[in-house]
Amino acid sequence: MASEPVCVEDFEPYLKATVSDWLWQFFRCGADGEQTLRDNPLAFQRYRLRPRCLRDVSQRDISTSILGHRLSFPVGVSPTARQTFVHRDGEVATAKGVSNVGSAMILSMWSNRSLEDVAASVHPDTPLLLQLNLIRDKGRLEALIRRAEVAGFKALVVTADQPVLGNKIHLKRRKADLYPTFPQLLLPGEDTITPEKARGLITETESLTWKDILLLRRITSLPVVLKGILTAEDAREAVKHGAAGVLVSNHGGRQLDGVPATIDVLAEIVDAVRGSNVEVYLDGGVRKGTDVLKALALGARAVFVGRPAIWGLAFDGEKGVEKVLGILKEEFSRAMALCGCSSLSDITPDLIVTVPDNKIAKT
């Protein structure tokens, strides 16, 4: 390992050195043969930048907003469970790192730290969003939503691509060695929820339909973002059912193997929601500031990172997450300058040209 990480991928070895083999695979692995897992970061190489020279970029505004809430730059953190097994402060440390750089965080419903603890740890202006699986236990689900509302969460991010869990072969070959707690799932008077009960709750999502999105919108005034959208058809359904945003995501390659890399379907989804007020975000494979720039050029309002935040957490808790995001922030600002962009409005589709796979095999 390098003595001091200088790019996002330098942080990954710290996670492997920190956790058990099973947990390393939990965070690292994808589904089945991991085709999509591998393609997510590689796909960005299919998109090349066309820089504009001799533009005044001495002053650059890299800020944006999501759902009306300001971000200092267009990168947030995606939901990831089991964070206290990486660092003792878990999601609280991640949230603090996010808040320190003026970013946004989607907290996992399956996090180890309570949403109240996470909300109390950040600056009040930090956009916190809560990831939801729409479990059939409506009492438990509604209790969670009310807690999020009271704690000041800004939106609900509904996982749409997980009717069942993906087939993670690398985890099946190993025995789980740590069992998480699920404070978000507790009802008043409950102290714990068993792993078996938690697994049972998630399997109840197999029969969910678009009607459940309408039901959700009736029980909360919080904006609803749908995570896991990969087709124009589903993007149009999201608009029809009142979503405030869609997160173009393939679950980090952890659900259905063989689906496209998210950057490859982004433009299709942006086009499908054009003319609506639905915001489009992307996660999956973002490792560099140029990746962020490419996603914005293809129409994303912001991108989110999952594994890199966990790598930073393993490196140095709150400060590690802050450092990962800080590197992406600096790289993105530098990439804007080199492309002749002084604001996000200068980042347009004509900055991008695509190349065939056979042209990137050795790059």
N, C-alpha and C positions, 0 to 999 in steps of 0.2 A: 504493500500500500504506500502511496505517496505520502510524504510527511505533511503536506497541506493540499487539500483538494483545490483544483483550479477550474474544473468543469464539473457538470452534474454527474457524469458517469464515474468520476473519481470517488464518489461517495458510496457506491454500491458495495465494494468489498468490506466496508465497515459493518454493514448489516450481517453479512455472512459470518464475520468474526465475532459478532455479538450474540447471536441467537442459536438455538439448537438446530439440528439438521431438518427436523420436521417444520419448524417455524420458518427457516430459510426457504424451504420449498413452498410453504403456504404463501409467502409474500412473492416469491419469484415465479412460480409455475403458471402455466396456462392449461387449457383443456386439451385432452387427447394428444395429438402429435405436435401441438404448439405452433402450428403454421401461422395463425393470426398473431400470436404473441410475438413471433419473430418479425412479422411483416409490419407491425405497427410503427416501429421507429425507422425501419428501412424504407418504408413507403415515402417518407419525406424526401428521399433522394430522387424520386421521380419528378419532383417539382423544383425547377431551377429559377433563380432570381435574375431579373433584368434590371440592373441598377441604372439610376438616372444621375448623371454627373453634373457638377457645377451648379448645385442647388445650395442655398444658404440653410445649413442644418446646425448652425451654432446654438440655436435655442430649440429644444425638442420637447414637446408635450406628449408623454407616453401614457397619460392617465385615461381612464375610461369609466364606465359605470355598468352595473348589472342590476336590472330591475329597479333602477333609480338610485342605487347606492354606489358611491364612488370607490374606485380602486386606483391605487397609485400607478399600476401597470396591469395589463390584461392577462394576468396569470393567477389562478386560484388553486386550492388543494382539493382533490377528489376524496370521497369517503373511503376509509380503510379501517377494518376492524383489528382488534388484538394489539393495540399500540402500547399498552402497559407492559407487554412482554418484550418490547424493544427498548423502552425507557420507562423508568418508574413513574414519571409524570404523564406518560401516554398522550392522549388527545389534548390535555391541558397544555403540555409543552408545545405540541404542534400548533395549537390555536394561538399561543403567545408569539411564536415565531411568525405566524401569518399576520397577526396584528401589528407586530413591530415594523413590517415592511408595507403596511397598508393594503394587504391582499384580502382574499375571501376564502372561506373554508366551508366545505360540505361535511358535516359530522355524520358518521355512520350510525344508523339505528342500532348497530351491533357493537358500538364502542364500549370500552372498558370503563371510561369515566362518564359521569352523568352529564346530561346536557346543561344542567344548572351550574355545575362546576366549570364547564367549558365557557359558558356565557359570562360567568363572573370573572374569568381570567383575562378577558380581552377589553380593549378600548370600546366604549359603547357604539362607536361608528363602524366597527368591524362587521362586515356582512357575514353572518353565520347562517347557513342553510342546513336543514335537517333532511338526511336521506331516509326514505321510508320504503319498506316492503309492505304492501297492502294486505296484511294478515287478516284472516276472517274473524278473529276475535275482536269484534268492533268495540267492545268496552275497553279493551287494552289499547287498541289503536287510537280511539278518541281521547283517552286519558293522556297518551303520549303527545298528541297534537295540542291539547290544552296546555300541557307543560311547556311545549315549544313556544306557544303564543305568549305565555306569561314571561318566559325567559328572554323574549325579544328576538327570536329567530325571524329571519326576513322572508323565508320561503320554504316550501317542502319540495324535495327532489325525489320523485317516485321512480324506483327501479322498475323499468318496464320489460327488461329482457331476462327475467329470472323466474319463469313459471316452475322450473326445477333447477337444481344446481348443476353446473357444468361437470363434465367427467374429468376430474383432475387425477390422472393416472399416477403422477409422482407422489401425491398425497396418499393414494390408496396403497402404495407400496411401503408406506411407513406408518407406524403407530403414533397417534396423537399423544403428545406428552404434557400438554398444558390445557386446562379447560377454562375458558373465559367466564367472566361475569357479564350480565347484560342489564345494567341499571336502567336503560331506557324502557325495558319491557315490564318493569315492576309496577304492580298496582299498589295503592295505599294499603299498608299493613303487611306487604310482602317484603321479606328480607333477601330472598334469592329466587332464582328460576333455574331449573336444572337444564343441562345441555340437551337432554332428551326432549324437554318441553319446548325449548327454543327451536330445535330442529323440526319439531312438529308444527310449530307456527309457520315456518317458512314453506313447508310443503303444502300448507293450506292455500298458497297463491296460485295453484295450478288452474283454477277455474276463473281467474280474474278476466274481465273484459273491459272494453272502453266505457261501459256503463259505470264501472267502479270509479272511474275518474270523475264522472259527473256527480256521483254520490259524495266523493271526497270534497269536491268544491262546494257542496251544500253544507258541509259541517265546519268549514273554516274559511276565513277571509284571506288567509295567506296565499300568495301566488303559488301556482303549481308548475314545476319544471319536470319534464319527462326525460329520464336518463335511459339510454340504450336504443335510441332511434337510429336506424341505419338505412331507411328507405324513404323515398319521396311519398309513398303511399301512407306510411305511418306518420310522417311529418304533417301531411294534410289532415289526417285524423286528429293529431294533436291540436291543430288550429281549430278544427271543428268542435272539439271537446273543451275548449277554453284554456288550454295550457298557456302560461306566460312565457315559457321558454322550452327549448329542447336541448338536451346534451347529447351530441353525436358521440356514441360510445359503444364499444364492443366488450365492455367489462374488463379491459386490459387483456383480452384474449382468454378470459377465464370461463366463458360460458359456451358458446357454440364455436368450435374450431372450424376454420375454413371460411368465415365471413370476411368481408373486405376490411382492410385497414381503414381507420376512421377518416384520415385525410383524403382517401380516395372517393368517399361518398359525400364529403362535406358540401361541395358545390351543388350537388343534386338536391340536398335538403334545404340549403339556403334558397335555391330557386323555388322549391315547393312552398315555402312559407312567405315568399315575397308578397308584399302588399298587406300583410298582417302586422300586428304588433309583437309577434312572437320573436324572442331573441334566440340566437343559435350559438351554442358553445360546443367545444370539442375537448375530449380527452383521449389518451391512447398514444403512447410513443413519443410524446414531447420531451425532448432532452436538450434542446439548444434554443438560443434566442432566435436563430433563423427559422426554426420550426414554428415558433410563435408567429413570426412575421408571415410565413407562408400560409398559416391557418387564417390569419386576419385578411390576407389578400384574397383568399378564397371565400370570405364572407363571415367567418366566425367573429363574434363580438368579444369573446375571451376564450382562453383555454384553461384546462385544469390538469394538474399532475398528481398521480397517486404514489407510485413506487419511489420517485425521487424524494418526496417528502419523508417517506419512511427511511430512506437511506440517510437523509440529513438528521432525522431523529436518532438513529443509531450512532451517528458520528458525534453529536454533542447536544442532544435534546433540543430545547428551544432555540439555542444559538445555531445549532446545525440546520434546523429547518429554515431559520432566517438566512443562513449563508447560502443554502441551495436556491432559495427564491431570489436572493440578492444577486447571485451569479446570473440567473435567467433574466433578471431585470436589466443588469448591465449589458449582457449580450444582446438583448432585444433592442435597447437604445442604440448600441453600436451598429447593429444590423440596419436599423432605420437610417442612421446617418450615412452608411455606406450605400444605401439604396436611394438616397436623396429625399428622404421623408422627414419632415419636421413635425408632423402630427399624424394621428391615426387616420385622419381623412385622406392623407396622401397615399395610404396603403390600399391600392386598388388591384383588381384582377389582372391588369396588363403588366403587373410586375412579375407575373408567373408564366413560365413556359414548361411544358411537360416533355419528358424524354422516355423512350421505351426502356423496359427492364434490361435488355441486352446491352444498353449503353451505361448501365450503372453497376454491372456485376462485379467490376474490379475497383469500384470507387468507394 
